[in-house]
Amino acid sequence: MQTVDSLNRLGTETAFEVLARANALAAQGHSMINLGIGQPDFPTPPHIVEAGIKALRDGHHGYTPANGIPELREAVAAELESRAGRPLDPDRVLIVPGGKVTMFFAITAFGEPGAEIIYPNPSFPIYESLINYTGAKPVPLMLKEEDGFGFKAEDILSLITEQTRLIVLNSPANPTGGVVAPEEIERLAEGLEQHPQVAVLCDEIYSRILYGDHKHASLLAYPSLSERIILLDGWSKTYAMTGWRLGYSYWPESLVAKMTRLAVNSYSCVNAAAQHAGLAALTGPQDEVERMRQAFDQRRKAIVSGLNRIEGISCVEPGGAFYAFPNISATGYTAKQLEEGLLEQAGVAAIAGTSFGANGEGFLRLSYANSLENIERALERIENYLAEPRTSRSASA
């Protein structure tokens, strides 16, 4: 049996592989602290859960419109208007079963042999995976530690060629926690005026998880780019709803019908009860969102401070999301070696920077979506692991 070659070009998301191995080790009786998976450790706020339950009890058991229930699309448009600073059309909102669907739709809409797609590196691994899947050429935008893993507009603009079809942006970013300064977004918007053939996928899934003086800026705020911006966001990170599989996107008017047709062809529609829960999340109290953000901020400070105390490790302070991306190059380990050693011998699940692209060598991603107590215990285990001579570790393995 022979399948199409494009399937062989698909990559994966290593965080789920590390999670599976960590769970297997825990089941064998090993003590395990998971700083690998990017999932809030908080429960979904109760009023959101109750809205989902009520929807089921009220009989919302059937199909919904392929693009989402009207009241939820209206709530999403209202939410995005505060980001865009202008009225937005609910008919350009598409409710999807998780953020990856928007990535898949956008990248496959523009990617084909001969096309080029610019994406950040290191970054969420599915970007590069899907670009390769389409046969387009992946063009990495190399993110630098000295820039706080943000980017300069000129760095992106210099990569644009006549073959460039799409740019993928992510701020705040996974895996680095980097945040792009508003002035760079403004410069990018100005520069894109000279490249009318280029669309932009703005992954803003962490837009409400920001710290200190960092502010979120979106290309959606520039009306002149309205027909070229695809916005990705959702409920998973902000509202601790990863398992609900619920996301949303905002599309250029010219693409709405095509993307809706893709939805009909692939998943028909999104779970009805989950959409009612998502409506309660957007229109209900937001105090739990702020409480989670403050807890993440406290953990962020603790993990960065702790990492910088460990010999051989240095860590810049992330401005958003819930990831630290420490530089581990002075430890003498490659990123993959340290990932495996910490998992198998120290009981700490973390993700090698190379899982997010070649530019991630020398780095490790640690999710601080875990308790302060577990973070402190993990830091102690990492320090003890690195303090042990590698020769003695090999002898005892």
C-alpha positions in Angstrom: 0.0 0.0 0.0 1.5 3.3 -1.1 0.5 6.7 0.4 1.3 10.1 -1.0 4.9 11.4 -0.3 3.6 14.5 1.4 2.7 12.5 4.5 6.4 11.6 4.9 7.2 15.3 5.2 5.1 15.8 8.3 6.9 16.4 11.5 5.5 16.1 15.0 5.2 17.9 18.4 7.9 16.4 20.7 6.2 17.7 23.8 3.6 14.9 23.5 6.3 12.3 23.1 8.0 13.5 26.2 4.7 13.6 28.1 4.0 10.0 27.1 7.5 8.9 28.3 7.2 10.9 31.5 3.8 9.3 32.2 5.2 5.8 31.6 8.1 6.4 34.0 5.7 7.7 36.6 3.6 4.6 36.2 6.7 2.6 36.9 7.1 4.4 40.2 9.6 7.0 39.3 9.2 10.5 40.7 8.5 12.9 37.8 8.1 16.6 37.6 6.6 17.7 34.2 7.9 21.0 32.9 7.5 19.8 29.3 3.9 20.2 28.2 2.5 23.7 27.4 -0.7 23.3 29.4 -2.1 25.5 32.2 -2.2 23.4 35.4 -5.4 25.3 36.5 -8.9 23.9 36.0 -11.2 25.6 33.6 -13.1 28.3 35.5 -16.3 26.9 37.1 -18.7 29.3 35.3 -17.3 28.1 31.9 -17.7 24.4 32.9 -21.3 25.1 34.1 -22.1 26.8 30.7 -21.0 23.7 28.9 -23.0 21.4 31.2 -26.1 23.7 30.8 -25.8 23.6 27.0 -25.9 19.8 27.1 -28.9 19.8 29.5 -30.6 22.4 27.3 -30.4 20.1 24.3 -27.5 21.5 22.3 -26.6 18.0 21.0 -26.7 18.5 17.2 -24.8 20.0 14.4 -24.0 23.8 14.4 -23.1 26.1 11.5 -19.8 25.1 10.0 -18.3 28.5 10.9 -19.7 28.5 14.5 -22.8 29.6 16.3 -23.7 33.2 15.5 -23.6 34.5 19.1 -20.1 33.1 19.6 -18.8 34.6 16.4 -20.2 38.0 17.5 -18.5 37.6 20.9 -15.2 36.8 19.2 -15.5 39.9 16.9 -16.2 42.0 20.0 -13.2 40.6 21.7 -11.0 41.3 18.7 -12.2 44.8 18.3 -10.4 45.9 21.4 -7.2 44.5 19.8 -7.8 46.0 16.4 -9.2 49.4 17.6 -11.9 49.2 14.9 -15.2 47.4 14.1 -14.8 43.8 12.9 -17.2 41.6 11.0 -18.5 38.5 12.8 -19.0 36.8 9.4 -15.2 36.8 9.0 -14.8 34.7 12.2 -14.4 31.0 11.9 -14.7 28.8 15.1 -12.4 25.8 14.9 -11.6 22.8 17.0 -8.2 24.1 18.3 -5.6 26.5 17.1 -3.8 24.0 14.9 -6.7 23.9 12.5 -6.1 27.6 11.6 -2.4 26.8 11.0 -3.4 23.9 8.8 -5.9 25.9 6.8 -3.7 29.0 6.4 -0.4 27.2 5.5 -2.1 24.8 3.1 -4.0 27.7 1.5 -0.7 29.4 0.5 1.9 26.6 0.5 2.8 24.7 -2.7 6.0 23.8 -4.6 7.7 27.0 -5.7 6.2 29.1 -2.9 8.1 30.4 0.1 6.8 30.8 3.6 8.6 32.7 6.3 8.4 31.4 9.9 10.2 32.0 13.2 13.0 29.7 14.3 12.9 28.4 17.0 9.1 28.3 17.1 6.1 26.0 17.5 7.1 22.9 15.4 3.9 22.5 13.5 4.6 25.7 11.4 7.7 24.1 9.8 6.0 20.7 9.6 3.0 22.0 7.7 5.2 24.1 5.4 7.2 21.0 4.5 3.9 19.1 4.0 2.7 21.5 1.4 6.0 21.3 -0.6 6.6 25.0 -0.1 10.1 26.2 0.9 10.4 27.0 4.7 12.4 30.3 5.1 13.4 30.6 8.8 13.5 33.9 10.6 16.2 33.3 13.1 15.2 34.6 16.6 18.1 35.8 18.8 18.6 35.5 22.5 20.2 39.0 22.6 16.9 40.4 21.2 14.9 38.6 23.9 13.7 36.3 21.1 11.6 39.0 19.6 12.4 40.2 16.0 13.1 43.3 14.1 10.8 44.3 11.3 13.7 44.7 8.9 14.8 41.1 9.6 11.5 39.8 8.2 11.2 42.3 5.4 14.7 41.3 4.2 13.6 37.7 3.7 10.7 38.5 1.4 11.1 37.5 -2.3 8.8 37.3 -5.2 8.0 33.8 -4.2 7.0 34.7 -0.6 3.3 33.9 -0.1 2.9 33.8 3.7 4.6 35.0 6.9 3.9 33.3 10.2 4.2 35.5 13.3 3.9 34.4 16.9 4.0 36.9 19.8 4.1 36.2 22.7 6.0 33.2 21.5 6.3 29.5 22.0 8.9 28.2 23.0 10.8 31.3 24.0 8.3 33.6 25.7 9.6 36.4 23.4 7.3 39.4 22.8 7.6 41.7 19.8 7.7 45.4 20.6 4.7 47.4 19.3 7.1 49.7 17.3 8.4 46.7 15.4 4.9 45.7 14.5 4.2 49.2 13.2 7.4 49.1 11.2 6.4 45.7 9.8 3.0 47.0 8.8 4.6 49.9 7.0 7.0 47.6 5.2 4.4 45.1 4.1 2.7 47.9 2.1 5.5 47.3 -0.4 4.7 43.6 -0.7 1.0 43.3 -1.5 1.3 39.6 -2.5 2.2 38.5 1.0 -0.3 37.3 3.6 0.4 37.0 7.3 -0.7 34.4 9.8 -0.7 36.0 13.3 -0.6 33.4 16.0 -1.8 35.3 19.0 -2.8 32.4 21.3 -0.8 33.9 24.2 -1.9 37.5 23.7 -3.4 37.9 27.2 -0.5 36.3 29.0 2.0 39.2 29.3 4.2 40.5 32.1 5.8 43.7 33.3 5.7 46.5 30.8 5.2 44.3 27.7 2.2 45.1 25.6 0.6 43.1 22.8 0.4 44.6 19.4 -1.5 43.1 16.4 -1.3 43.6 12.7 -5.1 43.3 12.8 -5.0 47.0 13.9 -3.9 48.1 10.5 -6.9 48.5 8.1 -4.7 48.7 5.0 -3.6 45.1 5.7 -7.1 43.8 6.4 -7.3 41.6 3.4 -4.0 39.9 4.1 -4.2 39.2 7.9 -5.2 35.8 9.3 -5.5 35.9 13.1 -5.2 32.7 15.2 -6.4 32.7 18.8 -8.5 30.6 21.1 -9.5 29.5 24.6 -6.8 26.8 25.4 -4.2 29.0 27.1 -6.1 32.0 28.4 -9.0 30.1 29.9 -7.2 26.7 30.7 -9.4 24.9 28.1 -6.8 22.8 26.3 -9.0 19.7 26.4 -12.1 21.5 25.1 -10.5 21.8 21.7 -11.8 25.2 20.8 -10.2 28.0 18.9 -11.1 30.9 16.6 -9.7 32.7 13.6 -10.4 35.9 11.7 -9.9 35.8 7.9 -9.7 38.1 4.9 -13.1 38.5 3.4 -12.0 36.8 0.2 -11.0 33.6 2.1 -14.0 33.2 4.4 -16.1 31.0 2.0 -13.1 28.9 1.1 -12.1 28.2 4.7 -15.7 27.5 5.6 -15.8 24.9 2.8 -12.6 23.4 4.2 -14.3 23.1 7.6 -17.3 21.4 6.0 -15.0 18.9 4.2 -12.8 18.1 7.3 -14.8 18.3 10.6 -18.3 19.6 9.7 -18.6 21.8 12.7 -17.3 22.4 16.2 -18.7 20.7 19.3 -21.9 22.5 20.3 -21.6 22.5 24.1 -17.9 23.6 23.8 -19.0 26.6 21.8 -21.5 27.6 24.6 -18.7 27.2 27.1 -16.5 29.5 25.0 -19.2 32.1 24.8 -19.4 32.1 28.6 -15.6 32.5 28.8 -15.6 35.6 26.6 -18.7 37.3 28.0 -18.4 36.3 31.7 -16.1 37.4 34.5 -12.4 37.7 33.6 -11.0 37.6 37.2 -9.8 34.0 36.9 -7.8 34.9 33.8 -6.0 37.6 35.7 -5.5 35.3 38.7 -3.8 32.7 36.4 -1.7 35.4 34.8 -0.5 36.6 38.1 0.4 33.1 39.2 2.3 32.5 36.0 4.2 35.8 36.6 5.2 34.6 40.1 6.4 31.3 38.7 8.2 33.1 35.8 10.3 35.1 38.3 11.1 32.0 40.3 12.2 29.8 37.4 14.3 32.5 35.7 16.0 33.4 39.0 16.6 29.7 39.8 17.9 28.9 36.4 20.4 31.7 36.5 21.8 30.4 39.7 22.7 27.0 38.1 26.3 26.8 36.8 26.3 26.5 33.1 22.8 27.9 32.5 21.7 31.4 31.7 18.1 32.5 31.0 16.7 35.7 29.6 13.4 36.8 31.2 10.4 35.9 29.0 7.9 38.7 28.4 4.9 36.5 27.8 3.4 33.0 27.6 4.5 30.5 30.2 7.9 29.2 28.9 11.5 29.8 29.9 14.1 29.1 27.2 17.4 28.9 29.0 20.8 28.7 27.3 22.4 25.4 28.3 25.3 25.5 25.8 27.9 26.0 28.7 26.8 22.7 30.3 28.6 20.7 27.6 25.4 18.8 26.7 23.4 19.1 23.5 19.8 20.1 23.9 18.6 16.5 23.2 21.2 15.0 25.5 20.1 17.2 28.4 16.4 16.5 27.6 16.9 12.8 27.8 19.2 12.9 30.8 16.9 15.0 32.9 13.9 12.9 31.9 15.4 9.4 32.4 17.8 10.1 35.4 16.6 13.3 37.1 12.9 12.9 36.8 12.3 16.3 35.1 10.4 16.5 31.8 11.7 19.3 29.6 11.9 19.8 25.8 15.1 20.2 23.8 15.3 23.5 22.0 15.9 21.6 18.7 12.4 20.3 18.9 11.4 23.8 17.9 13.9 24.2 15.0 17.6 24.0 14.3 18.1 27.4 15.8 17.1 25.9 19.2 20.3 24.0 19.7 21.9 25.1 23.0 18.5 25.8 24.6 15.9 23.9 26.6 12.2 24.8 27.0 10.8 24.6 30.4 7.1 25.2 31.0 6.3 27.0 34.2 2.6 26.0 34.0 3.3 24.0 37.2 3.2 24.8 40.9 6.0 26.9 42.5 6.8 23.9 44.7 7.3 21.6 41.7 9.3 24.3 39.9 11.7 24.6 42.9 12.0 20.9 43.2 12.7 20.6 39.4 15.4 23.3 39.7 17.1 21.4 42.5 17.1 18.2 40.4 18.5 20.0 37.4 21.3 21.5 39.5 22.1 18.2 41.1 22.1 16.4 37.8 24.5 18.9 36.2 26.8 18.9 39.3 27.3 15.1 39.0 30.4 14.2 36.9 29.3 12.7 33.6 31.8 9.8 34.0 30.2 8.6 37.3 26.7 9.0 35.8 27.7 6.8 32.8 29.2 4.2 35.2 26.1 4.0 37.3 23.6 3.9 34.3 
